[in-house]
Amino acid sequence: MRAYHLACARDDASAHGVAVPSGVWTCQRCGRVLLELGALREHLRLEHAA
């Protein structure tokens, strides 16, 4: 499942002309796939803050 999400995120990024320099990031808590490290950090701060 994770590999499918990663492949879809990469395809979506390339279709929109977004360069993903080192891949995509996946939240280990909920599995959400994000294209930027900053977006992952924001997601963790907002969605999973203890």
N, C-alpha and C positions, 0 to 999 in steps of 0.2 A: 504494500500500500504506500509506504513512504517513497519508494523508488518511483512509483507512478506520479505522486504529487511533485517530486523533484523534477521529473521529466516534463510535466505539464508547465511548471513554473519556468523552466528554461525555455521551452517553446514559446510561451506567452511573452517572455522578456524579449526574445529575438524578434518576434512578430511586431513588437512595438518599438523596436530599435533601441532597446535598453541593453547596455553592456553589463554583463554580470562577471566581474573580473575573477572571482574565485569560487563561484557557485552560488548556491542559495542557502538560506538558513532555515532550520526547522525548530520550532519550539518543542523542547523535550517533554513539556507538561501536557500540551494539548494537540501537538502535531501540526499546528498551523505553519504554513510555508510562507516565508517572506523573502523578498529579493534584495534587501539591504540590511546590513548589520545594525544600523541605526534604527530601522523599523522594528527589528527583533528586540532591541533593548527597550524601545518605547512600549512594545506589546507586553514584554515581561513586567515593566513598571506599572502599566495600567491594568492588565488583566490578572497578574499573578502576584501582586504585592501582598506580602503577609501582614 
